[in-house]
Amino acid sequence: MFVPCDCGGGSASSDFKGFTLFMPAVSVGNVGQLAIDLVISTLNMTKVGYFYTDCLVPMVGNNPYATAEENSVELSINAEVYSLPSKKVVVLQIRSPFIKNKYRPFCQTLLSWVKNSKCARVVLLSSSHAYQRDDEQLLGTPLRYLLTPDLEKAVGGLMQELNWKEMEKVAAYPGINDTEKVLHIPGGGITKLLFTESCSKGIQMAVLLKFCSEGDNIPDAFALVNYLNEWLQLIKSDSNNSTDPSTQWKMPSSWRLLFGNGLPPALF
Amino acid sequence: MATFFGEVVVAPSRAGVDDEESAEEAREETPEDREIRRELEKKREIDVLWTLKSGASAGSSADEPFVCSKFIVAIGHNAAAFLSSFILDSVCWEVVGVVKLWNEWCRTSNTTNVLPTDSFCLFYRLISDPTVLLCQCSCYVAEDQQFQWLEKVFGCMRKESLQVTILSTCPVADYKTQESTLTLPSPFLKALKTKEFKEQVCCPLLEQPNIVRDLPAAVLSYCQVWHIPAVLYQCYTDVIKLDTVTIEAFKPLLSSKILKSLVKDVSESIKILKKLLTTNETHNNIYI
């Protein structure tokens, strides 16, 4: 459930009517979560509340977006909500995996919250196993999108203009019957479930995902936020630097020591 | 994430949903499956038994939430032993509750007469001030039981002027730092506090990118969300079993506002620590 933190914004800070909600799926390489970190950090978003749930593994730590001594001591938990009212953007960041058998209840709770808070649309950032691509998917862009029918009506034409590729459906029974196609997002966590539920509940949802593998997923996160930016222009691309907009995204201070501590000097 | 230093790292499933798990759920659940799942859930349910009035058991649901001004929770053997050595005694404190639970890692003892190396979760109340509650939780509370623990324990208290202190330990190898952990002088204490906690902490705060997990994280998250002033003292140690050096690393807390008035006689503490050492050695000695 959404619990506002009283950060001085009052009840206005938890009014998300007409806002766009960005959220990650816990998926291969944590790409969605890394991308959301970039969005929160770059846009300097304010924390407005917690998504208190028994479905996610508990964790706490100090402010992952700290920029100075003063703001480094705010406690963060496993699921938090940030907002930027000037751009009508609200973000849910998820920092830990699901407890066994709890992903379905989480999806239900999440989608009820989306409906109750009257968000205009949801953008789900995710990823999928690169090794599961077929021959055609191995070529060209590793980025894909999906739109629920309600959002398709609103923005479908724009995707064509951007020359984006829709996530391909795969045969339900490969080799036996190639006519029946289903959506399959291996390694995407709850992406498929959230998408199909949103379709049936009439929620406007877009899924943006990248094919990737486990490893150093920072470049994947940058690729995904730049993809998002092509559509929603959260940050202005510098016209002088149009070939490398990644320099405008700010990495949070918590992205340190991702590959372990320093080495013991005695090793050498 | 992969690491580049040749360490073997268990890569948990990023997908968040095991492919097996989702396939399982997609299948129709038979009545048999449902029965098995219910039995498993029942087995993993935790019971908090309060004996608030001496002799009379209030069962797992207190009739009325009791007032609590200070709640001190020690999670893990070393933290629990610290409270046993420096705070608890049979004269000033009485047992008021016990948690019964089972999971793959442990089953709690039924008795209140426990050894420091046993798995148990007991609640004590200060006789002279019944609003002071203390918990020693040396059993492992699994992921799916942590929320239950929170709801069943905090659900019984009135939280108006509550302040929570959590003590726990964790391996120093989990500590993320620019230097190597081999050169770090351990054990050492780090703290995390909720927004409402305004008092002085007894040690440096835990720096990013370090995080805390399991029951200590669950308790602190609860306090942060529901605006309860709380502080967590995490001791990073390189000893996994009961160890007096680790226990003594918590000593700076004895001068904190919340524990200052509860500290018992120092000579008593030394006796208890010595006893712990010998108990430990006997249990771990495979040679006669």
Boltz contact constraints between the chains, C-beta under 6 A:
constraints:
  - contact:
      token1: [A, 3]
      token2: [B, 225]
      max_distance: 6.0
  - contact:
      token1: [A, 26]
      token2: [B, 16]
      max_distance: 6.0
  - contact:
      token1: [A, 27]
      token2: [B, 14]
      max_distance: 6.0
  - contact:
      token1: [A, 27]
      token2: [B, 15]
      max_distance: 6.0
  - contact:
      token1: [A, 28]
      token2: [B, 14]
      max_distance: 6.0
  - contact:
      token1: [A, 30]
      token2: [B, 14]
      max_distance: 6.0
  - contact:
      token1: [A, 50]
      token2: [B, 225]
      max_distance: 6.0
  - contact:
      token1: [A, 52]
      token2: [B, 225]
      max_distance: 6.0
  - contact:
      token1: [A, 54]
      token2: [B, 147]
      max_distance: 6.0
  - contact:
      token1: [A, 57]
      token2: [B, 143]
      max_distance: 6.0
  - contact:
      token1: [A, 58]
      token2: [B, 146]
      max_distance: 6.0
  - contact:
      token1: [A, 58]
      token2: [B, 217]
      max_distance: 6.0
  - contact:
      token1: [A, 58]
      token2: [B, 218]
      max_distance: 6.0
  - contact:
      token1: [A, 58]
      token2: [B, 221]
      max_distance: 6.0
  - contact:
      token1: [A, 59]
      token2: [B, 211]
      max_distance: 6.0
  - contact:
      token1: [A, 59]
      token2: [B, 213]
      max_distance: 6.0
  - contact:
      token1: [A, 59]
      token2: [B, 217]
      max_distance: 6.0
  - contact:
      token1: [A, 60]
      token2: [B, 212]
      max_distance: 6.0
  - contact:
      token1: [A, 60]
      token2: [B, 217]
      max_distance: 6.0
  - contact:
      token1: [A, 60]
      token2: [B, 220]
      max_distance: 6.0
  - contact:
      token1: [A, 60]
      token2: [B, 221]
      max_distance: 6.0
  - contact:
      token1: [A, 61]
      token2: [B, 211]
      max_distance: 6.0
  - contact:
      token1: [A, 62]
      token2: [B, 208]
      max_distance: 6.0
  - contact:
      token1: [A, 64]
      token2: [B, 208]
      max_distance: 6.0
  - contact:
      token1: [A, 73]
      token2: [B, 205]
      max_distance: 6.0
  - contact:
      token1: [A, 75]
      token2: [B, 194]
      max_distance: 6.0
  - contact:
      token1: [A, 75]
      token2: [B, 224]
      max_distance: 6.0
  - contact:
      token1: [A, 77]
      token2: [B, 221]
      max_distance: 6.0
  - contact:
      token1: [A, 77]
      token2: [B, 224]
      max_distance: 6.0
  - contact:
      token1: [A, 97]
      token2: [B, 16]
      max_distance: 6.0
  - contact:
      token1: [A, 98]
      token2: [B, 16]
      max_distance: 6.0
  - contact:
      token1: [A, 99]
      token2: [B, 143]
      max_distance: 6.0
  - contact:
      token1: [A, 99]
      token2: [B, 144]
      max_distance: 6.0
  - contact:
      token1: [A, 103]
      token2: [B, 17]
      max_distance: 6.0
  - contact:
      token1: [A, 187]
      token2: [B, 15]
      max_distance: 6.0
  - contact:
      token1: [A, 189]
      token2: [B, 15]
      max_distance: 6.0
  - contact:
      token1: [A, 189]
      token2: [B, 16]
      max_distance: 6.0
  - contact:
      token1: [A, 189]
      token2: [B, 17]
      max_distance: 6.0
  - contact:
      token1: [A, 214]
      token2: [B, 2]
      max_distance: 6.0
  - contact:
      token1: [A, 215]
      token2: [B, 2]
      max_distance: 6.0
  - contact:
      token1: [A, 253]
      token2: [B, 208]
      max_distance: 6.0
  - contact:
      token1: [A, 254]
      token2: [B, 208]
      max_distance: 6.0
  - contact:
      token1: [A, 254]
      token2: [B, 209]
      max_distance: 6.0
  - contact:
      token1: [A, 256]
      token2: [B, 209]
      max_distance: 6.0
  - contact:
      token1: [A, 257]
      token2: [B, 176]
      max_distance: 6.0
  - contact:
      token1: [A, 257]
      token2: [B, 209]
      max_distance: 6.0
  - contact:
      token1: [A, 259]
      token2: [B, 3]
      max_distance: 6.0
  - contact:
      token1: [A, 259]
      token2: [B, 4]
      max_distance: 6.0
  - contact:
      token1: [A, 260]
      token2: [B, 3]
      max_distance: 6.0
  - contact:
      token1: [A, 260]
      token2: [B, 5]
      max_distance: 6.0
  - contact:
      token1: [A, 261]
      token2: [B, 177]
      max_distance: 6.0
  - contact:
      token1: [A, 261]
      token2: [B, 180]
      max_distance: 6.0
  - contact:
      token1: [A, 261]
      token2: [B, 181]
      max_distance: 6.0
  - contact:
      token1: [A, 262]
      token2: [B, 178]
      max_distance: 6.0
  - contact:
      token1: [A, 262]
      token2: [B, 179]
      max_distance: 6.0
  - contact:
      token1: [A, 262]
      token2: [B, 180]
      max_distance: 6.0
  - contact:
      token1: [A, 263]
      token2: [B, 180]
      max_distance: 6.0
  - contact:
      token1: [A, 264]
      token2: [B, 180]
      max_distance: 6.0
  - contact:
      token1: [A, 264]
      token2: [B, 182]
      max_distance: 6.0
